[in-house]
């Protein structure tokens, strides 16, 4: 008896943090996962090894998602049979240093916003072309609650970039819906990752105390939300921006 064909998924920035947790979640749900990385091949190989040890299927795929040719190649590698069922745009692109607007140069501001959109633009176009042909598919962008307003000084470039991503995702949802393709966004607040490990414990505690659920997010909290939006249980959900912040956004305390 032939083995069932696994659905294909591409997770950008899939080798670390939220991306790694999402890759593991989707593999456990039966997807063949293309784990994208930019520079750290070892981290991607580690995620692939964990997936395969659990009986799943995955490959590591290198590429800078901002580059149109490399993004197109990622889609081809993730969909070797011409079918792509899920795209998760999670890669953190470009560098970002919190800077007040009065000190922020236009090139730095422009680069942050442009990189954010470049990191999803070609991927979305290429994925939508495949998904439209098969009349099925799900795209999830990883945004941030900072798109809703300033959580701290110096976040204008990051917040504007994520607000632009939210708007792009909702326009794409409207165009993709008639093709049978759903597009949603998750918007985490502060997430405990390797990148945030050096944040002072006192500040993390204050962030946790502001959340009604009284803790900060772990990467798997976001990964579960992404997997939910991709899955059939969210089959009538598109154009949504789902906060994954323990209630911090609604509390505003």
C-alpha positions, -999 to +999 in steps of 0.1 A: +000+000+000+014+034-010+023+058+017+000+089+018+014+120+001+025+146+027+014+182+022+042+206+016+051+236+039+078+262+038+088+280+070+111+309+065+135+316+093+127+280+103+159+271+120+156+291+152+130+305+177+095+307+165+104+293+131+120+262+145+090+256+169+066+260+139+086+236+117+084+210+145+046+216+149+038+214+112+060+182+108+041+166+137+008+175+119+020+156+088+036+182+066+068+178+047+086+209+060+112+230+041+132+246+069+146+279+055+178+294+069+199+323+057+234+317+072+232+291+100+230+257+082+238+238+114+207+251+132+185+242+102+201+207+101+194+203+138+157+211+132+155+186+103+172+159+124+147+164+152+118+161+128+132+130+112+139+114+146+102+118+153+092+101+121+085+133+101+099+146+068+119+178+064+147+194+043+169+224+050+168+251+023+191+281+022+181+315+009+177+352+016+139+358+014+145+394+004+161+384-029+135+377-056+155+349-073+164+332-040+128+334-028+115+319-060+140+290-056+128+284-021+093+279-033+105+254-059+125+235-034+095+234-009+072+222-037+091+197-057+058+182-070+044+216-079+022+217-048+025+240-018+000+237+010+014+261+036+037+291+037+048+306+070+067+339+066+086+342+098+121+352+089+134+383+107+150+403+079+175+432+081+190+447+112+171+468+137+183+490+165+156+509+185+162+545+176+141+577+183+127+593+151+147+624+157+179+604+154+167+578+128+181+583+093+158+579+064+180+552+048+177+531+080+139+537+083+134+529+046+156+498+048+135+484+077+102+489+060+115+478+026+132+446+040+100+436+059+079+437+027+106+423+004+108+393+028+072+383+019+065+398-015+080+373-040+073+344-017+036+354-015+034+358-053+050+325-061+031+306-034-002+321-044+004+310-080+007+274-069-021+275-044-045+291-068-039+262-093-047+237-066-076+258-051-062+253-017-035+267+006-027+288+037-003+316+042+006+330+076+028+361+083+045+366+116+038+402+126+040+419+160+017+438+184+041+468+180+021+474+148-008+487+170+012+514+187+044+523+205+053+499+233+085+519+240+105+547+225+125+540+194+103+515+178+089+536+149+107+518+121+098+483+134+062+492+142+057+509+108+072+479+090+049+455+109+018+477+103+027+476+066+029+438+068-005+436+084-021+457+056-003+438+029-015+405+044-051+417+045-051+429+009-036+395-001-063+378+019-090+396-001-074+387-034-065+351-025-099+341-009-117+335-042-089+312-052-094+290-021-064+304-003-064+318+032-040+344+045-037+353+082-012+369+105-001+362+141+011+392+162+032+382+192+041+406+219+074+399+237+085+363+231+112+345+252+138+335+225+175+332+222+175+367+209+158+381+240+177+359+265+199+388+276+169+410+285+170+418+322+149+395+344+132+425+360+120+438+327+107+404+317+088+402+350+073+436+343+062+425+309+047+394+324+028+413+350+012+435+323-003+405+307-036+391+321-022+356+317+008+368+338+036+354+318+056+362+286+052+341+255+073+311+247+081+302+210+057+273+211+028+296+221+033+313+187+039+281+168+007+266+181-012+297+169+004+294+135-004+257+132-040+264+142-044+291+115-030+267+089-051+238+100-086+229+090-101+241+123-095+277+110-109+268+075-132+298+075-107+323+089-088+347+066-075+382+069-072+379+106-045+394+128-043+372+158-025+386+189-004+361+208+005+382+238-014+368+268-039+396+267-014+425+269-029+443+239-064+444+254-052+452+289-031+483+279-020+487+315 
